[in-house]
Amino acid sequence: MNALRAAIRALAGLFVDDGWLALEIVAVVVLAGTVVSLIPGVPLAAGGVLLLGCLGVLFANVARVTTRVPASDTHVDPM
């Protein structure tokens, strides 16, 4: 039973690990939905919002995480 709980926590941690990333992606999806509602004849506009929005959120998240991690923690020893 403990192994099952640990597996469920690990699985949930994949989705909840970075709450800001999840919220920002939801905001991008809502924005793309709004663009589709306002400009129904141009589906590429919503696609562009999704593509550029998700990439922007991803790069911003990576930049935010790399500024929090000290340089000494990123060193990998060769085997």
BADO-637961 format. One record per residue: x, y, z of N, C-alpha, C, O in turn; residue in three letters. Coordinates in steps of 0.2 Angstrom, whole numbers, always signed. Example, Ala and Ser with C-alpha at 12.3 -4.5 7.8 and 13.67 -1.06 7.14 Angstrom:
% BADO-637961
[[+66 -28 +39] [+62 -22 +39] [+66 -16 +39] [+71 -17 +42] 'ALA'];
[[+64 -11 +35] [+68 -5 +36] [+64 +0 +39] [+67 +6 +40] 'SER'];
END
This chain:
% BADO-637961
[[+4 -6 +0] [+0 +0 +0] [+4 +6 +0] [+3 +11 -3] 'MET'];
[[+10 +6 +4] [+14 +12 +4] [+18 +13 -3] [+19 +19 -5] 'ASN'];
[[+19 +8 -6] [+22 +8 -13] [+17 +12 -18] [+19 +16 -22] 'ALA'];
[[+11 +10 -17] [+6 +13 -21] [+5 +20 -20] [+4 +24 -25] 'LEU'];
[[+5 +22 -14] [+5 +29 -12] [+11 +33 -14] [+10 +39 -17] 'ARG'];
[[+16 +30 -14] [+22 +33 -16] [+22 +34 -24] [+24 +40 -26] 'ALA'];
[[+20 +29 -27] [+19 +30 -35] [+14 +35 -37] [+15 +39 -41] 'ALA'];
[[+9 +36 -33] [+4 +41 -34] [+6 +48 -33] [+5 +52 -37] 'ILE'];
[[+10 +48 -28] [+13 +55 -26] [+18 +57 -31] [+19 +63 -33] 'ARG'];
[[+22 +52 -33] [+27 +54 -39] [+24 +56 -45] [+26 +60 -48] 'ALA'];
[[+18 +52 -47] [+15 +54 -53] [+11 +61 -52] [+12 +65 -57] 'LEU'];
[[+9 +62 -47] [+6 +69 -46] [+11 +74 -46] [+10 +80 -48] 'ALA'];
[[+17 +73 -43] [+22 +77 -43] [+25 +80 -50] [+27 +85 -51] 'GLY'];
[[+24 +75 -55] [+25 +77 -62] [+21 +83 -64] [+23 +87 -68] 'LEU'];
[[+15 +83 -62] [+10 +88 -64] [+10 +94 -60] [+8 +99 -62] 'PHE'];
[[+12 +93 -53] [+11 +99 -49] [+17 +101 -46] [+17 +106 -42] 'VAL'];
[[+23 +99 -49] [+29 +101 -46] [+31 +108 -47] [+33 +112 -42] 'ASP'];
[[+29 +111 -53] [+30 +118 -54] [+23 +121 -55] [+21 +121 -61] 'ASP'];
[[+19 +124 -50] [+13 +126 -51] [+12 +132 -56] [+7 +133 -59] 'GLY'];
[[+18 +137 -56] [+18 +142 -60] [+18 +140 -67] [+14 +144 -71] 'TRP'];
[[+21 +135 -69] [+22 +133 -76] [+15 +131 -78] [+12 +133 -83] 'LEU'];
[[+11 +127 -74] [+5 +125 -76] [+0 +130 -76] [-4 +130 -81] 'ALA'];
[[+0 +135 -72] [-5 +141 -72] [-3 +145 -79] [-8 +148 -82] 'LEU'];
[[+3 +146 -80] [+5 +150 -86] [+3 +146 -93] [+0 +150 -97] 'GLU'];
[[+3 +140 -93] [+1 +136 -99] [-7 +136 -99] [-9 +137 -105] 'ILE'];
[[-10 +136 -94] [-17 +137 -94] [-19 +144 -96] [-24 +145 -100] 'VAL'];
[[-16 +149 -94] [-17 +156 -97] [-16 +156 -104] [-20 +160 -108] 'ALA'];
[[-11 +153 -107] [-9 +153 -114] [-15 +150 -118] [-17 +152 -123] 'VAL'];
[[-18 +144 -115] [-23 +140 -118] [-29 +145 -118] [-33 +145 -123] 'VAL'];
[[-31 +148 -113] [-37 +152 -112] [-36 +158 -117] [-41 +160 -120] 'VAL'];
[[-30 +161 -118] [-29 +166 -122] [-30 +164 -130] [-33 +167 -134] 'LEU'];
[[-28 +158 -131] [-29 +155 -138] [-36 +154 -139] [-38 +155 -145] 'ALA'];
[[-40 +152 -134] [-47 +151 -135] [-50 +158 -136] [-55 +158 -140] 'GLY'];
[[-48 +163 -133] [-51 +169 -134] [-50 +172 -141] [-54 +175 -144] 'THR'];
[[-44 +171 -143] [-42 +173 -150] [-46 +169 -155] [-49 +172 -160] 'VAL'];
[[-48 +163 -154] [-52 +159 -159] [-59 +162 -158] [-62 +162 -164] 'VAL'];
[[-61 +164 -153] [-68 +167 -152] [-68 +173 -155] [-74 +175 -159] 'SER'];
[[-63 +177 -155] [-63 +184 -158] [-62 +184 -165] [-65 +188 -169] 'LEU'];
[[-58 +180 -167] [-56 +179 -175] [-57 +172 -177] [-52 +168 -178] 'ILE'];
[[-63 +170 -178] [-64 +163 -180] [-62 +161 -187] [-61 +155 -189] 'PRO'];
[[-61 +166 -191] [-59 +165 -198] [-51 +164 -199] [-49 +162 -204] 'GLY'];
[[-47 +165 -194] [-40 +164 -194] [-38 +159 -189] [-35 +162 -183] 'VAL'];
[[-38 +153 -190] [-36 +148 -185] [-28 +148 -184] [-26 +146 -179] 'PRO'];
[[-25 +151 -189] [-17 +151 -188] [-15 +156 -182] [-10 +156 -179] 'LEU'];
[[-20 +161 -181] [-18 +166 -176] [-18 +162 -169] [-14 +163 -165] 'ALA'];
[[-23 +158 -168] [-23 +154 -162] [-18 +149 -161] [-15 +148 -156] 'ALA'];
[[-16 +146 -167] [-10 +142 -167] [-4 +146 -165] [+1 +143 -162] 'GLY'];
[[-3 +152 -168] [+3 +156 -166] [+3 +158 -159] [+8 +158 -156] 'GLY'];
[[-3 +159 -156] [-3 +161 -149] [-1 +155 -145] [+3 +155 -140] 'VAL'];
[[-3 +149 -147] [-1 +143 -143] [+6 +141 -144] [+9 +140 -139] 'LEU'];
[[+9 +142 -150] [+16 +140 -151] [+20 +145 -147] [+24 +143 -143] 'LEU'];
[[+19 +152 -149] [+24 +157 -146] [+22 +157 -138] [+27 +158 -135] 'LEU'];
[[+16 +156 -136] [+15 +157 -129] [+18 +151 -125] [+21 +153 -120] 'GLY'];
[[+17 +145 -128] [+20 +139 -124] [+28 +140 -124] [+31 +138 -119] 'CYS'];
[[+31 +142 -130] [+38 +142 -130] [+40 +148 -125] [+45 +147 -122] 'LEU'];
[[+37 +154 -125] [+39 +159 -121] [+38 +157 -113] [+43 +158 -109] 'GLY'];
[[+33 +153 -112] [+32 +151 -105] [+37 +146 -103] [+40 +146 -97] 'VAL'];
[[+39 +142 -108] [+44 +137 -106] [+51 +140 -105] [+55 +138 -100] 'LEU'];
[[+53 +145 -109] [+59 +148 -109] [+60 +152 -102] [+65 +153 -99] 'PHE'];
[[+54 +156 -101] [+54 +160 -95] [+54 +155 -88] [+58 +157 -84] 'ALA'];
[[+51 +149 -89] [+52 +145 -83] [+59 +142 -82] [+62 +141 -77] 'ASN'];
[[+62 +140 -88] [+69 +138 -88] [+74 +143 -85] [+78 +142 -81] 'VAL'];
[[+73 +150 -87] [+77 +155 -85] [+76 +156 -77] [+80 +158 -73] 'ALA'];
[[+69 +156 -75] [+68 +156 -68] [+71 +151 -64] [+74 +152 -58] 'ARG'];
[[+71 +145 -66] [+74 +139 -62] [+81 +140 -62] [+84 +138 -57] 'VAL'];
[[+84 +141 -68] [+92 +142 -68] [+94 +147 -63] [+100 +147 -61] 'THR'];
[[+91 +152 -62] [+93 +158 -58] [+92 +156 -51] [+96 +159 -46] 'THR'];
[[+88 +151 -49] [+87 +148 -42] [+92 +143 -40] [+94 +142 -34] 'ARG'];
[[+95 +139 -45] [+100 +134 -44] [+107 +137 -43] [+109 +139 -48] 'VAL'];
[[+110 +136 -38] [+117 +138 -37] [+121 +134 -42] [+120 +128 -44] 'PRO'];
[[+127 +137 -45] [+131 +134 -50] [+134 +128 -47] [+136 +123 -51] 'ALA'];
[[+136 +127 -41] [+139 +121 -38] [+134 +115 -38] [+137 +110 -38] 'SER'];
[[+128 +116 -38] [+123 +111 -39] [+122 +108 -46] [+120 +102 -47] 'ASP'];
[[+124 +112 -51] [+123 +109 -58] [+129 +105 -60] [+129 +103 -66] 'THR'];
[[+135 +105 -56] [+141 +101 -59] [+139 +94 -59] [+137 +91 -54] 'HIS'];
[[+141 +90 -64] [+140 +83 -65] [+147 +80 -65] [+151 +82 -69] 'VAL'];
[[+148 +75 -61] [+155 +72 -61] [+155 +66 -66] [+150 +63 -66] 'ASP'];
[[+160 +66 -70] [+161 +61 -75] [+162 +54 -71] [+165 +54 -66] 'PRO'];
[[+160 +49 -74] [+161 +42 -71] [+168 +39 -72] [+169 +34 -70] 'MET'];
END
